[in-house]
Every structure is written in structure tokens, then in C-alpha cells.
Amino acid sequence: LEMQRGHLGDEGARSDVLRGDSVAWPEVDEHTAFGIALMRWQSALDALVAALRPLLSRPGELAGVRARELAMASCYPPGARYIRHYDNNCEDGGSTDCNGRRLTAVYYLTDVPSDTCGCHLRLAVARGTYDVRPSTDSLVLFWADRRTPHEVLPNASAMRRYALSCWYVDLDEAPRAPARPMPC
């Protein structure tokens, strides 16, 4: 994969202080082992989100989610972090900051062996702050909008940390979002 420095917002601003990861959008190629694995992962994730839809069907939840963005691979080298942010700055579905992202999925490809190694996902929700230590083959789902501000804590180890992220999109909120319809 050809990784590039992550950027902030649509303007493409880059700052290692604010966001130190590198990212890539891998091709889903059915002729490579990685492409086949990525297709299977996306298919299983789509099925999970489709199964959750009837359980989380209130406005602002999953009722209108019928598409997802391409998966993004991320790498956090030693010292890298990502400051607290939202994946969708939308408050009420009507502002220009609405990008349609409703649900964020993060799938960890590497372990963080101890709490002192950093690179945890910190979720700040109404009931408090929760740190999620990355563990290989684990999945975290959370609301992409202002209900779940989150950040990646600095990678305090000498190892690179890898993950895949995917965003599920409500096309009613953002009909021109760069998302593809879900097969489920």
C-alpha cells in the first residue's frame, strides 16, 4: 500500500502535532489474497450493520444507513497520535458540516501489548471517557457524529500500529457523500 500522511478536514491541512498517522485506501482486488480478505471483511461488516439497523432505527441512528465509504488503512508510527475529533461534525442533519457518516468501524490489525504502549482509542461519551486498547482482530463500532468525540492517544512504543476504518453513511443526510451502496 502506498501510504500518505493523514490530513484534517476537506482542506487537506497536515500537522504531525494534530494527526501523525499515514493512510491509504486499499483497492479491493479479487485476484489478490489481500483483496479477497478485504472483500470478506467488508461483506461481514456490512451484514453486521444491516443486522443492527432494525435495533437502532430511530432518527439519527442506522435507519437511513444504506452506504459505506471505502475502507481506509492507517498506520501510527512511534509518537503518532490523532487529536480529539468527530468523524461527522453534524448536529442536526441540516448544516454544511454534515458528511453523512453515521457509524464508524475500526478493526485492529496489530496488538498493543500493555497500557503503557499508548495508541489507545479514547472515546468521550456522556457517561465518561473510555480507552480501548487495540487488540488484533478486534472491532470497535461507535457513532460518527458529535455523540462520540474520540482521539488516538500517542503511540509510546517503538512499533507501528495498523488498523482498518470504515464509515457507514446516511445518504438522506448527505446524498453526494463519497460512499457506495451496501449490498445488504
QUIUR-V688295 format. One record per residue. PSI is psi in degrees with one decimal (999 if undefined). OMEGA is omega in radians with two decimals (* if undefined). D_FIRST is the distance of its C-alpha to the first C-alpha in Angstrom with 2 decimals. Layout:
BEGIN
psi: [PSI/PSI]
omega: [OMEGA/OMEGA]
d_first: [D_FIRST/D_FIRST]
END
This chain:
BEGIN
psi: [140.4/104.7/146.4/155.0/137.6/154.2/166.6/122.3/-174.9/-21.1/-17.2/18.6/139.9/136.2/118.6/-23.5/-40.3/-37.8/112.9/10.1/167.3/147.0/160.4/153.6/96.6/143.0/138.4/95.1/114.1/1.7/3.3/153.3/-41.9/-43.6/-41.1/-44.3/-40.6/-40.9/-42.3/-42.9/-47.5/-38.9/-44.1/-39.8/-42.5/-43.3/-39.6/-47.6/-40.1/-38.2/-30.9/-24.4/-49.4/-23.1/-23.2/64.0/7.9/160.8/138.1/-1.2/-126.1/1.6/-42.5/6.0/111.4/12.2/162.8/152.3/164.8/148.8/143.9/128.5/138.9/149.0/127.7/102.0/170.9/133.7/-15.1/148.5/176.5/117.9/165.1/133.8/176.2/151.2/-13.2/113.3/17.3/136.9/-48.3/11.2/-1.4/0.3/169.2/-11.4/-2.2/119.9/4.4/-11.9/124.7/-38.5/134.7/135.0/128.9/124.8/121.7/133.1/-10.2/155.6/153.9/108.1/-25.0/163.2/-25.1/-12.4/-14.9/-161.3/18.0/152.2/121.1/119.3/129.8/109.1/175.8/-33.7/-4.4/-168.8/135.2/131.1/128.2/115.1/123.6/137.9/131.1/135.9/30.5/151.3/136.6/130.3/137.3/159.1/136.2/-16.2/-162.5/-4.6/-22.8/77.3/142.6/164.2/162.3/122.1/155.3/138.5/106.2/5.9/177.6/-1.5/150.7/146.5/136.7/146.5/161.0/138.4/149.7/144.2/131.1/135.1/138.1/104.7/-15.5/-37.2/-40.5/81.1/-22.4/18.4/147.1/68.2/155.7/142.9/142.5/143.6/-18.7/999]
omega: [3.06/-3.09/3.05/3.12/3.07/3.12/-3.10/3.05/-3.10/-3.10/3.11/3.12/-3.12/3.11/3.11/3.12/-3.09/-3.11/-3.05/-3.11/2.97/-3.05/3.05/3.07/-3.04/3.06/3.04/-3.08/-3.07/-3.13/3.11/3.13/3.13/3.14/3.11/3.11/3.13/3.09/3.12/3.13/-3.13/3.13/3.12/3.11/3.07/-3.14/3.10/-3.13/3.09/3.11/3.11/-3.04/-3.13/-3.14/-3.10/-2.97/3.10/3.07/-3.12/3.09/-3.02/-3.06/-3.09/-3.10/-3.13/-3.10/3.05/3.05/3.07/3.10/3.10/3.02/3.10/3.12/3.08/3.10/3.10/3.13/-3.08/3.09/3.01/-3.05/3.14/-3.09/2.99/3.05/3.06/-3.09/-3.06/3.06/-2.95/3.14/-3.04/-3.08/3.14/3.10/-3.09/3.12/3.08/-3.14/-3.11/-3.07/3.08/3.05/3.08/-3.13/-3.05/-3.13/3.12/3.11/2.88/-2.95/3.14/-3.14/-3.11/-3.12/3.13/-3.13/3.09/2.96/3.11/3.11/3.10/-3.12/-3.05/-3.09/3.13/-3.13/-3.11/3.07/3.12/3.12/-3.14/3.11/-3.10/3.08/3.05/-3.07/3.05/3.06/3.06/3.13/-3.08/-3.04/-3.01/3.05/-3.04/2.96/-3.09/3.12/2.99/-3.12/-3.10/3.07/-3.07/-3.13/3.11/-3.09/3.03/3.12/-3.07/3.09/2.95/3.07/3.14/-3.13/3.09/-2.86/3.00/-3.09/3.03/3.13/-3.07/-3.07/-3.13/3.13/3.14/-3.07/3.12/3.13/3.07/3.11/-3.10/*]
d_first: [0.00/3.76/5.98/9.59/12.82/14.24/17.44/20.74/22.23/22.38/23.48/20.15/21.95/20.00/21.65/20.51/23.83/23.22/19.49/17.50/14.17/10.73/9.08/6.63/8.16/6.64/8.99/11.83/12.60/15.78/15.60/12.88/13.58/10.54/11.60/15.14/14.67/13.09/16.04/18.48/17.44/17.79/21.02/22.46/21.70/23.31/26.28/26.70/26.78/29.18/31.37/31.50/32.46/36.18/36.43/35.01/36.53/38.29/37.48/34.41/33.01/31.34/34.06/32.31/28.74/27.83/24.25/20.86/17.98/14.49/12.75/10.87/8.72/10.35/10.87/14.46/15.35/19.07/21.28/18.92/20.52/20.77/24.38/26.39/25.63/25.85/23.24/26.14/28.96/31.37/34.82/36.66/34.62/36.40/34.86/32.44/30.02/29.51/26.06/26.94/24.65/26.94/25.04/21.96/20.24/18.25/17.12/16.75/14.56/16.44/20.14/22.08/25.07/27.68/28.62/28.80/25.05/24.39/21.26/23.43/23.27/26.68/28.24/31.43/33.64/37.37/38.32/36.51/33.31/31.19/28.54/26.05/24.73/21.28/21.73/19.33/19.64/21.58/21.55/23.14/24.52/26.36/27.84/25.63/28.72/31.21/32.35/29.46/28.59/25.90/23.99/21.71/23.91/23.01/21.08/24.06/22.64/21.05/18.05/14.76/14.83/12.21/13.08/12.57/14.98/16.78/19.91/22.89/24.88/28.60/29.00/32.68/31.74/29.10/29.53/27.09/24.20/20.75/20.96/21.41/24.50/24.34/25.75/28.02]
END
